[in-house]
């Protein structure tokens, strides 16, 4: 999943606070995965992967709220949630493998 899709889906949105929050959480996921993988200690690697997983949960929550208040298209949100669940499983697997 491309984590920049929030930019595309929110480009016309005038609620800049919501737009900023959802794009930040989406970008935080791959950023924390990358930072964690580069850390020296296993403890730090796992910590950053958990942060990435938490950001993913935040993104999913924001997407559901965005759908409920009419900011985001239902089809987009449903696809995002399905992909996010798969990514959560992959991050959990990566944590387990470390």
NUTI-554185 format. One record per residue (C-alpha): residue number from 1; residue in three letters; x, y, z. Coordinates in nm, 2 decimals. Layout:
REC / num / residu / X / Y / Z
REC / NUM / ala / X / Y / Z
...
//
This chain:
REC / num / residu / X / Y / Z
REC / 1 / unk / 0.00 / 0.00 / 0.00
REC / 2 / unk / 0.12 / 0.35 / -0.08
REC / 3 / unk / 0.11 / 0.56 / 0.23
REC / 4 / unk / 0.08 / 0.88 / 0.03
REC / 5 / unk / -0.28 / 0.80 / -0.09
REC / 6 / unk / -0.41 / 1.02 / 0.19
REC / 7 / unk / -0.26 / 1.32 / 0.01
REC / 8 / unk / -0.46 / 1.23 / -0.30
REC / 9 / unk / -0.78 / 1.16 / -0.12
REC / 10 / unk / -0.76 / 1.47 / 0.10
REC / 11 / unk / -0.63 / 1.72 / -0.16
REC / 12 / unk / -0.96 / 1.91 / -0.18
REC / 13 / unk / -1.03 / 1.89 / 0.20
REC / 14 / unk / -1.05 / 2.23 / 0.37
REC / 15 / unk / -1.03 / 2.09 / 0.72
REC / 16 / unk / -0.65 / 2.13 / 0.74
REC / 17 / unk / -0.63 / 1.99 / 1.10
REC / 18 / unk / -0.79 / 1.66 / 0.99
REC / 19 / unk / -0.59 / 1.65 / 0.66
REC / 20 / unk / -0.27 / 1.71 / 0.85
REC / 21 / unk / -0.34 / 1.44 / 1.11
REC / 22 / unk / -0.43 / 1.17 / 0.86
REC / 23 / unk / -0.14 / 1.24 / 0.63
REC / 24 / unk / 0.11 / 1.25 / 0.92
REC / 25 / unk / -0.01 / 0.91 / 1.06
REC / 26 / unk / 0.01 / 0.76 / 0.71
REC / 27 / unk / 0.37 / 0.88 / 0.66
REC / 28 / unk / 0.47 / 0.78 / 1.01
REC / 29 / unk / 0.41 / 0.41 / 0.94
REC / 30 / unk / 0.69 / 0.36 / 0.68
REC / 31 / unk / 0.91 / 0.61 / 0.84
REC / 32 / unk / 0.91 / 0.43 / 1.17
REC / 33 / unk / 0.96 / 0.09 / 1.00
REC / 34 / unk / 1.27 / 0.23 / 0.82
REC / 35 / unk / 1.40 / 0.40 / 1.13
REC / 36 / unk / 1.35 / 0.09 / 1.34
REC / 37 / unk / 1.53 / -0.14 / 1.09
REC / 38 / unk / 1.83 / 0.08 / 1.10
REC / 39 / unk / 1.86 / 0.09 / 1.48
REC / 40 / unk / 2.14 / -0.11 / 1.64
REC / 41 / unk / 1.97 / -0.29 / 1.92
REC / 42 / unk / 1.69 / -0.54 / 1.88
REC / 43 / unk / 1.49 / -0.37 / 2.15
REC / 44 / unk / 1.50 / -0.04 / 1.96
REC / 45 / unk / 1.41 / -0.21 / 1.63
REC / 46 / unk / 1.10 / -0.37 / 1.80
REC / 47 / unk / 1.01 / -0.04 / 1.97
REC / 48 / unk / 0.99 / 0.14 / 1.64
REC / 49 / unk / 0.79 / -0.14 / 1.47
REC / 50 / unk / 0.54 / -0.11 / 1.76
REC / 51 / unk / 0.53 / 0.27 / 1.70
REC / 52 / unk / 0.46 / 0.20 / 1.33
REC / 53 / unk / 0.18 / -0.04 / 1.42
REC / 54 / unk / 0.03 / 0.22 / 1.65
REC / 55 / unk / 0.05 / 0.48 / 1.37
REC / 56 / unk / -0.13 / 0.23 / 1.15
REC / 57 / unk / -0.41 / 0.19 / 1.41
REC / 58 / unk / -0.43 / 0.57 / 1.43
REC / 59 / unk / -0.46 / 0.60 / 1.05
REC / 60 / unk / -0.74 / 0.34 / 1.05
REC / 61 / unk / -0.93 / 0.52 / 1.32
REC / 62 / unk / -0.89 / 0.85 / 1.14
REC / 63 / unk / -1.01 / 0.69 / 0.81
REC / 64 / unk / -1.32 / 0.56 / 0.98
REC / 65 / unk / -1.40 / 0.90 / 1.13
REC / 66 / unk / -1.33 / 1.06 / 0.80
REC / 67 / unk / -1.58 / 0.83 / 0.63
REC / 68 / unk / -1.84 / 0.89 / 0.91
REC / 69 / unk / -1.82 / 1.26 / 0.88
REC / 70 / unk / -1.83 / 1.26 / 0.50
REC / 71 / unk / -1.47 / 1.36 / 0.44
REC / 72 / unk / -1.35 / 1.04 / 0.28
REC / 73 / unk / -1.51 / 0.81 / 0.02
REC / 74 / unk / -1.65 / 0.49 / 0.17
REC / 75 / unk / -1.49 / 0.27 / -0.10
REC / 76 / unk / -1.15 / 0.43 / -0.03
REC / 77 / unk / -1.18 / 0.38 / 0.34
REC / 78 / unk / -1.29 / 0.01 / 0.31
REC / 79 / unk / -1.00 / -0.06 / 0.08
REC / 80 / unk / -0.76 / 0.12 / 0.31
REC / 81 / unk / -0.89 / -0.08 / 0.61
REC / 82 / unk / -0.84 / -0.41 / 0.43
REC / 83 / unk / -0.48 / -0.32 / 0.33
REC / 84 / unk / -0.41 / -0.18 / 0.67
REC / 85 / unk / -0.51 / -0.51 / 0.84
REC / 86 / unk / -0.27 / -0.69 / 0.61
REC / 87 / unk / 0.01 / -0.45 / 0.69
REC / 88 / unk / -0.06 / -0.49 / 1.06
REC / 89 / unk / -0.01 / -0.87 / 1.02
REC / 90 / unk / 0.31 / -0.81 / 0.83
REC / 91 / unk / 0.45 / -0.57 / 1.10
REC / 92 / unk / 0.35 / -0.82 / 1.37
REC / 93 / unk / 0.53 / -1.10 / 1.17
REC / 94 / unk / 0.84 / -0.88 / 1.14
REC / 95 / unk / 0.84 / -0.81 / 1.51
REC / 96 / unk / 0.81 / -1.18 / 1.58
REC / 97 / unk / 1.10 / -1.26 / 1.34
REC / 98 / unk / 1.33 / -1.02 / 1.52
//
